Amino acid sequence: MDETSFDFRGLTEQELTDLMEEFSDGLAELRERHEVAVSPWWTEAECADGRELFHVLYEAGTPRAGRDARVRMARLMDRCPAWDTDLPGLPDQVELGACKQEFAWSVGYAWWHTVRRHHVACLVFPAVDRRDWQPVSAVDGAGNATAEVKVFFLAEPSALTSFWRRLFVREDVAESDFFDRAREAFPDLVLADSLSFRKFDGTYREMRDWVVHVLAVVHDHFAAALAKRAGQPADVQAELGQHGLVLSPESPRTRSKTKIMRQRDVVHEGETYHCEWHAKKEPHRNRVHFSLPEQRLGGRVLIGIFVDHLDTE
């Protein structure tokens, strides 16, 4: 929780009330699936000249906001655990972009972890425009030289997918952790339990970033392309090709062979799904096969097969 983002200067009572409700909506949604930690001193954050957040939320001080919005936000914040203040070398001051931030406790906490290649995203109050990956530098508590890293900031829970996706490279995610991370990064996809990088013609390191790209395009654009192009395969393929990938269904010749097409069937949780659509890494090897959006999966797409190549003849 980036307490430096609680800057209420210049906001009307209605604007502040609405922003508090928006913030609380996002925080409540995030807490359903993730732990959101706060600085133990978050109530002391200055939200206006000479005014601490405590006075606004708990004492109805100025800047003023509606009672229900204040109470809801305070209750949600109170339920968030405090992060560990005993980490050696935590900074009090950070430089965010070209701006020095005094008492940026949580941004400093995120910086400390990021320097050690464990990324922590920071939730911001929506009144500020701090979003996505931003450069942060600091001097640790031992006075060591500054180090600049990128820290991720978000106001909407949906932005977390961008955070998780970048971590495949930033944290060099291992094969053993790939699928757990992928489920966070691509929530509208279902990953079959039978998926394995070992079925590709290539190592995990060689294949990982391409697979992440495939999953991102299918997650973000496949259903929309189907709707926009009325499901016409050639048109859908052209639409998806704008994202730098070759994705297509099988050719009519292959589809005419019933036995061969059964290789595209995937059993997931006792149900059989047809995964004819596929992404091609190279013309003759390495495919990711996936289904159409499935009502049985709540409209999600099943990523069913990683393979060097399935039979076509």
N, C-alpha and C positions, 0 to 999 in steps of 0.2 A: 504494500500500500504506500504510494508515494505521497507522504503528508505535505510535501512542498506544493502539491497541486491544489490544495485547499485554499485557493486565492479567491475571495469573494468580493474583492474591490470592484466597484462600479456596477454591481448587479442590483436590480430592483428586487423587492420582496417576492414578487411572483416569479421572476427569473430564477432566483435562488431556490425557491420552493420546487419549481419544476426540475431544476438540475439535481437537487437532492433526491427527488423521486427517481430520476433516471439513474443516478449513481446507485441507489439502493436496489433498483431492479437488477442492475448488472452484478452487484455484489452478491445478492441472494442467489442468482443463477450460478455464479462461479462457485459459491460455497456448497452447492448441491453435489459437485464432483471433485472439488479441489480444496486444499487447505489454503486459506488466505491469511497471511500473518501480518501483524502490524508492529510498529515500534511501540515499546512500552510508554513512550512519551508523546504519543500521537495527539492527545488532547491539548498539548502545549503548542502545537503548530500555530503560527501566526496566520490568520485568515484575512485580516484587515489591519490597518495601522493601529498598533497597540491592542489588538483584540486577538485572543486565543480561541481555538476551536471550541474549547470547553464552554466558554461564555455564550457562544452562539447556540450550541446544541442543547446544553443542560440548563442554561439560565435565561434563554430567550432574549439574549442581548443582541446588539447590533453587530453586523448586518442582520436584519430580521428575516426569518423564514417561517412558513406555516408550521403550526404545532405538530400535526400528524407527520409531516415530512421529517421534522427534526427528531421526533421520538423514534421513528422507524430507523433512520440512519444511525442514531446513537445506539440503539439496541443491536443492530447488525454489527456495528464496529466493536461493541463490547464483547460480542461472541467470538471475535477473531483472536486466536492465540498470539502471544507476543513472540517475535523471533529471538534467537539467542544473542544476548548482548555481550557474552563472554568470549566471542571469537577474537583472537589476537590480531590487533592492527586495524580494527574497524575505524574508518574515517568519520569525522564529523562534517567536514566540508568537501563538497565535490564541485567539479566544473562540468556543467551540462551545456554542450555546445561552447559558446564563448561567455557563458554566464556563470558566475560563482554562486553556489547555493549554500548558505549557512544552515547548519543543523538539518542537513538532508539525510536523516538517519537511515531511512529505508533504501534510498538510492545508493547510499554508501554500502549498505548491506548487500544489495544486488551487485554492485561493483566488486566487492570483496569476493563473492562467489564466482563471478564471471572471470576474474583474473585467474581463478583456479579451474576454469573450464567446466563450471557447473552453473548454467544460466538460470537466472531468476527473473521473471517478468514482473513489471510494476504496474499496478492498477492506479489510474489517475482519475481525479474528479473531472467530469466532462467539460467544465468551463475553460480548461486549458487545452491548447492544440498540440500537446506533446503526444506523439503517436509513433508506433513502429520502432525500428532500431535507431537509437540515438547515441552519439558519442558521449561517453562519460569518462572523466579522468579524476584522479584523487591522489592524495598522499596518505599512506596508511598511518595508523597510530604510532608506528615506530619511526616515522619520519623518513621512510624510504622514498625514492624517487617516484614521481607520478607515472601512472600507466593509463593509457587511454584504451578503452574497450567499448563495444557496442552493447547497450542494454535495451531490452524491449519494453515499450510502454503501450498500454491499451486502456480503452475506456469501455469497449463493448466486448462481451465474452466471445463473440464470433471471431474476433481477431486472434484468439489463441491458436487457431489452426495455422496461421502464418508463423507464429512463434515456434510451434512444434516442428514444422517442416524445415525451418532453417537449422534446427539442432542436429539433423542427420549429419550435416557437414561440420557445424561449429563444435559439436561434442564428439564427432567421429563415432557415431552410434554403432555398436557392435552387432553382429548378426543375431546373437542371442536376445538382444533387446529390440530388434527391428519391429516386430509385429505389435508389441505393446505400444511402442511410440507411434506406429502407423495408425493404430486405432484412435489415438488422440488427434493426430494430424488430419485424418480423413474420416470424420464421424458419419458421413453419409455413405460410406462404403462398408461392406461386410467382407471380411477376409476369411476364406475357407481355411479350416484347420490343416488341410493337406498341403498348403503352400510351403515350398522350400526353395531356397536359392540354389540348393545343390542339384536341382533339376535343370538349371540353365547350363549352357555351354560357356562357362566363364566363372570366375571367382566372385564371391560376395562383394569384394572391393571394386571389381570391374563393373558389377551390375547395379549396385545400390542406388547411385544417383539417377541413373536412367529409370529405374523402377519408381523412385520417388516422383520423378517428372510425369511418368505415366499415371500414377495414382492421382496426382494433382489435377491433370487435365480431365481424367474421367470423373473425378469428384466434382470439379467446378463447372464443367462444360458439357458433359455427355448428354444428360437429360435435357438440357436447354437446346442443344443442337438437334436432338430427335424431335422436339416439339416445333422448333423453328422450321425445320426442313421436312416436316410431316413424315418422318421416319424413312425417307428415301435414302438408301445406303450411300449412293455416290455423292449426294448433296451433303449428307452428314459427314462423310469422310472428308470432303473438301472444307467444310466448316471447322472440323477438328484439326485439319492440317495447318491451320493458321497458328497453332500453338507448337509447331515444330516437331510433330510426331506423325507417324503413319498408323492410323487406326482404321480398321475395316472389318466387315463380316467376311465369312468364307465366300469363295467364288461359287457361282451356280454349278460348275462342274463338280466341285468338292461336295456341295450340298446335296447333290443327287445320289451320293453314296451313303446309304443308311448306316452301314457298319462303321465306316470311317467317322461319320458325324457323331456317333455315340462316344467317341473319345472326347468330345467337348461337353459331355454331361458330367456334372459334379454333384456328389451327394453331400449335403450340408445339413447337419442336425436332422437327419432322417428324411429330408426332402431332396428331390433331384432338380437341378437347375441347368439350363442349357447356356453354355458360355461360348458362343460362336464368335462374337466380336473379339478382336484382339489387337494389341499393339505390337509392331515389329521393330526390333532393334536393328536388325540387319535383314537383307532380302531372304536369306535362307536359314537363319538361326535366331533363337531367343525371342520368345513370345510371352506376353501376358494376356490371358484369356479372361473375359468377363461377360456377365449377363446383361440383358436389358434391365431397366428399373423394374423391380419385382414387388407386386402388391403383398406377397407373402413375407417380404422383408420391410414392409412399411415404405415402399417406394424406393428403397435403396438398391444399389448395384452390388452384386456378388463378384468379388475378384476370386476366380475359381482355380486358375491354373498358371503356374510358372513352368515353362518348359523350353527345351532347345527348339523342338519343332514337332508338331503332330502330323500324322499321315494325311496326305491329300490325294493319294492314288491307291 
